[in-house]
Amino acid sequence: MAIYAENEAIGRVASLHIHPSNAGEPMLSVDSMAIETNAGIVGNTRYWQRQSPSTGKPTHRQISLIEREQIEKHANSLGLPCIEAGLVRSNIETEGIDLVTLVNRKISIGETTLYIAATRDPCHKMDKITLGLREIMMDKKQGVLARVVQSGNIRIGDAIQCIHNRPSH
């Protein structure tokens, strides 16, 4: 388990993706994205301002993140040369960071602050990429879900920093 000091640069944004208008179509790659507090990614209609049916409050599924290193491990395990950016349907693909260790912590990316709320569960669409991918993504190998704490913009190449080293809600 990695331990990150407050305000330590611990990674960077490798690629950015938003959901298409029509469910099931490929994710759309973008160079930057506008993020809005408690709402999500501007223009990402699938999860924009999603509310929990039980609480009526914003859900933690506003932004999804996964490490490119984890995606490469999955490709290697399945004998693939690579899995292209955006195929695993995460909004932000990162490099140089262990996201799962940051659950219940805040991070800054570009101008924004995100609260890493939970690990992500892989869906059936992973086996459409290649059979067996969903199974190897189980057990905290599918990235994380985050809630937007502070609005701003995120760009490819932006540094990722841990800004709160203790659990927070």
Buried (B, 14 or more C-beta within 10 A) or exposed (E): EEEBEEEEEBBBBBBBBBBBEEEEEEBBBBEBBBBBBBBBBBEBEBBBEBEEEEEEEBBBBBBBBBBBBBBEEBBEEBEEEEBEBBBBBBBBBBBBBBBBBBBEBBBBBBBBBBBBBBBBEBEEBBBEBBEBBBEBBEEBBBBBBBBBBBBBBBBBEBBBBBBBBEEEE
